[in-house]
């Protein structure tokens, strides 16, 4: 059973626990963990669990437009609902939504924020079952260098896709 957006926002207000609307089910754990680490009590809900919406950033944007109307009727609701979306290619299309209660990430997706030496080390520990003492800074630097050399090839494919997104008349060399 899906929830109604207005009921979801009003329930958040009544329970004094804000709700964060995210693009999909996979985002829930990530944002819930951040809130928990910061000691913040919020409910994180995938947009597709709301009646009339499916997953994705456009759906979160649409929901936040509806939320804006709810807030116009009762300004107290403003601090009880927020939407979060990835930046994707919006800045290149000159299409960044500017809405109250909508956070647009700084980078393409939240995963981009996680590429750090610490996360690389933890990932290596999990994937290889190697003890952390064996994963030195030298190993991390080597892995980052390997990734960068491999990702350079992917960079050109992504530029091609971005150009096609920004220019409908462009004939891409890459099949869609």
Secondary structure, 3 states (H helix, E strand, C coil): CCECHHHHHHHHHHHCCCEEEECCHHHHHHHHHHHHHCCCCCEEEEHHHECCCCCCHHHHHHHHHHHHHHHHHCHHHHHHEEEEECCCCCCCCCCCCCCCCEEECCCCCHHHHHCCHHHHHHHHHHHHCCCHHHCCHHHHHHHHHHHHHHHHHHHHHHHHHHHHHHCCCCCCCCCC
